[in-house]
Amino acid sequence: MKTFEELIELGWKMVDVEIPELKDTGSIWMKYIVLSDTGTDYIVAAADELINDPKPKEELMARVRERVQQKNAHAVLTISDAWISQTSSRDMKTLQRIEKMGIPAAVAEGLITSREALLAFIATPIQTIRLLQFYRREDGNKIIMEERDIQRGPGDPGSGGRLSHFFDHVTPVQA
């Protein structure tokens, strides 16, 4: 079983592996890497309908959760390109203001911004983390890499959602 620091190192390596594909094609296919004591399983989500249709997404997530249970996995890495929304501040007053005014108004006021990033989402039964390699497009589709960020969960933005439910069948035990 890998330590969480080893998982973070693996996540950054997986992000780095995807950079040439992103620069060549402008996007990457979503990949799930299921890690267990018996080996590593790769599930590639290579279907265009996964982008906008929730039904195929839910079917895929059910397949990944089933694999996690079958393999008694200890971690899942999800690699994807994504739009990441960020608030201008994480203080409670700003978050309450955004909630009160609504997302469209908060975007218009610059309280919420969206950026593109390569994402490695790491999920274990006790913790989640997002590794983000931000990038921007210049001169059409030329990809320019920017800074990296690490967001740890639970409690961090992005630590919930569909990708945090791979281990719902497990009762977490902290060492």
N, C-alpha and C positions, 0 to 999 in steps of 0.2 A: 504494500500500500504506500502510495506517495504522500509525503508531507504536503502541507498547504503551500509552503514556499516552493517545493518542486513542481506543484501544479501551476503556480504562477509562472515559473520559468518555462514550463511546457506551453502554457498559454501564449506567452510572448513569442516563443519559437513558431507556434502555429500562425500567429498574426504575421510574422516576418515571412513565412513561406507563402502567404497569400498576396503579399505586396506586388510581386511581378505580374500575377494574374489580374489584379485590380488595375494596374497601370496599363496592361495590354488591352483589356476588354472593357474596363470601366465598372465592372462588378464581379462578384464571386458567388458561387453556389453556397448555400448554407450547409454546414457540416456538423454532425454530432459525433463526438468521440466518447464512447462509453468505456470507462476504465474499471477493470476488476482484477482480482487475483489470478484469474484464469486467462487473462489476455485483454486485448483492446479491440473493440468493434467500431467500425466507421459506418455511419449512415449519412449518405449524401442526399440532400433535398434538391434534386435537379428538375423541378417542375415549375413552369412559369405561373401556374394557377396558385402556387403557394404564396405568391407575393400579395395578392389582394383578396383571396377567397378563404374565409375562416374555416370552412368545412375540411378541406385538405390539410390545413395546418393542424387542426385538432386530431385528425386521423394520424398524421405523422407523429405528433406528440404522444399519442396513445401507443404507437409502435415503439418509440424511444423508451417510454415508461415501462412497457412490457419487457424490453431488452434489459433495462436496469434491474428489474425484478428477477428475470431468468438468470442473469449473470451474477446476481448479488453484488452489483457494482458499488464502488465507493466514491466515484466521481463521474461527472459528465461535463465535457467541454463543448460549448456551442460556438462555432466560428461563423461569422456573418459580416456583411457590410450593412450599415443601418444609418438611419437618421436619428440622432440623439438630441433630445430637447433638454435644455439646461435653463435653470432660473438664474437671474442676475445675482441673486443672493439667496442663501439658504436660511436666513433668519426668519423667525416665526412671523413677524409683522409682514414681511414681503410675501410669504407663502399664504397667509390669511388674506392679504390684499388680492393676490392672484385668484384664490378660491372665490372670493366675493365678486370680482369683476368678470371672471370667466376667461378661458384660454384665449379666444380670439382677441379680446381687448388687451390682455396681458402681452400677447405677441406684438400687437400694434404699438404698445407703449415700450417695447424693448425689454420687458421683464422676463420674457421667455425667448430663447433663441434656439434654432435648430442647426446642427452641423452634421456632416457626414463623418463616419468613423468605421474602421475595421474593429470588430468587437469579438473578444473572447470572453464568453460568460462561463464561469466555473461554478458548478453546483456540487456540494457534498451534502450529506444528511444534516450537518450542523452549521454550514456557512455558505454564503454566495459571494462572488466578487465579479466585477466587470473590469476587464482590461480594455482600454480604448486607445486606438491609434487614430487620431483625428487627421483628416486630410481635406483639401479643397480642390476644386477644379478651376483650371486657368486656361485661357486661350482655347475655348471649346471644351475638350475633355481631358486635357493634360492634368494628371494627378500630382499634386504637391503634398508631400507628407508634412504634417505639423507635429504638435506635441503629443505626448502620451499621458494617460491618466489612469489611476486605479481607484475604483469605487468599491468599498467593502460593504457587505450587507451582514445581517439584516439591519434595516434602518437607513441604509443609504438609498438615494434615488436609484431606481432601476433594479433593486434587489428582489422585487416581487415579480408578479406576472407569470405567464405560462412557463417560462424557463426555470422557475424556482420550485416546481412541483414534481420533479423527477423522483423524489424520495418521500413522497407522502405516505407510502406504505411502511416506512421505517420509523421507529422511535429513536430519536437522536440520543446518543450517549457521548458525552464529552469526556476526553481523557484527563 
